Amino acid sequence: MAKVVDLYLRGEEYLPEVRQYDSDQGEIIKEDESIHWSDQYDQDMHFSVDSVTSIFPFAINKEHLNASIRDLEVAAAVCTSISEADLLLTTASQVKSNQKVKRLLEGRQIPIHVIKKNSQADMQGFLRDYFQLDVSDDAIHNDIIKEINYVCDRVISEQRVFDAASRSQYQRRIQHRVVSERQLTSLSIGEEPNRRVRVYPSLTST
């Protein structure tokens, strides 16, 4: 980012170097840059196992990001100030028109990471890749169970409706089964690809 700031101070245009999570390929890819850097610059993803990574969400649903961090149990936290951030997370649509991002990052050495859509599934995909988590079917299955159990716990404790993240039909079926075992009621709501499980309090709860 230092070279970006240097270009900015010289009045030259730039597009920030970004890394984008491709949900189709299941990996983070680096976008081509529109300018040629004269110096060598390496922006490989890295994090410290001994510290918490502060993520500044730009045009990102904070509640969904917090839920993704919680469900995956990664050492990350959502911050409200760009000055506290270790990285900025945003969507591809925001980068295409990057003036707001450019102004936000003026004078700051903060890497940008981009997800395709502002969805919890894409956020989880990014976090899995960034923190080098297990992406096996068993790991994802466990995350699905963990998420819906957390939703059920909130429904029971707060006696109100909560939604899980958007899931595939197969994954929703698993979550509906868990809800039934918890003696709660659930329905699938929304349109694909944002269709998700909504959990309702038990009518017999006191």
Long-range contacts (C-beta under 8 A, 24 or more apart in sequence): 1-43, 1-105, 1-108, 1-109, 1-110, 1-111, 2-41, 2-109, 3-37, 3-38, 3-39, 3-41, 4-105, 5-106, 5-107, 5-108, 5-109, 7-35, 8-102, 8-106, 14-102, 15-95, 15-98, 16-95, 16-98, 16-101, 16-102, 16-105, 16-112, 17-41, 17-43, 17-111, 17-112, 18-95, 18-112, 18-113, 18-114, 19-43, 19-45, 19-111, 19-112, 19-113, 19-114, 20-92, 20-113, 20-114, 20-115, 20-116, 21-113, 21-114, 21-115, 21-116, 21-122, 21-125, 21-126, 21-129, 22-116, 23-115, 23-116, 23-117, 23-121, 23-122, 23-125, 26-125, 26-129, 26-135, 27-129, 28-113, 28-126, 28-129, 28-130, 31-114, 43-111, 45-111, 45-113, 45-129, 45-130, 47-75, 47-86, 47-130, 47-131, 49-75, 51-75, 52-76, 52-77, 53-77, 53-86, 53-87, 53-130, 54-78, 54-79, 54-84, 54-85, 54-86, 54-87, 55-79, 55-85, 55-86, 55-87, 55-88, 55-89, 56-80, 56-81, 56-82, 56-84, 56-85, 56-87, 56-88, 56-89, 56-110, 57-88, 57-89, 57-90, 58-88, 58-89, 58-90, 58-94, 58-100, 58-101, 58-104, 59-90, 59-91, 59-93, 59-94, 59-118, 60-89, 60-90, 60-91, 60-115, 60-118, 60-123, 61-118, 61-120, 64-118, 64-119, 64-120, 64-123, 64-165, 65-89, 65-123, 67-120, 67-147, 67-165, 68-120, 68-123, 68-124, 68-127, 68-165, 69-127, 70-150, 71-124, 71-143, 71-146, 71-147, 71-150, 72-124, 72-127, 72-128, 72-131, 72-133, 72-143, 74-127, 74-131, 74-133, 75-131, 76-127, 76-131, 82-108, 82-110, 83-108, 85-110, 86-110, 87-111, 87-112, 87-113, 88-112, 88-113, 89-113, 89-114, 89-115, 89-123, 89-126, 90-114, 90-115, 91-115, 91-116, 91-117, 91-118, 92-116, 92-117, 119-165, 119-166, 119-193, 119-194, 120-165, 120-166, 121-165, 121-166, 121-167, 124-165, 141-174, 144-171, 144-174, 144-175, 145-174, 145-175, 145-178, 147-175, 148-174, 148-175, 148-178, 148-179, 148-197, 148-199, 149-178, 149-182, 151-197, 151-199, 152-178, 152-179, 152-182, 152-184, 152-199, 155-184, 155-199, 155-200, 155-201, 156-182, 156-184, 156-201, 156-202, 156-205, 159-201, 159-205, 160-201, 161-198, 161-199, 161-200, 161-201, 162-198, 162-199, 163-189, 163-196, 163-197, 163-198, 163-199, 164-196, 164-197, 164-198, 164-199, 165-196, 166-190, 166-193, 166-194, 166-195, 166-196, 167-195, 167-196, 167-197, 169-195, 172-196, 172-197
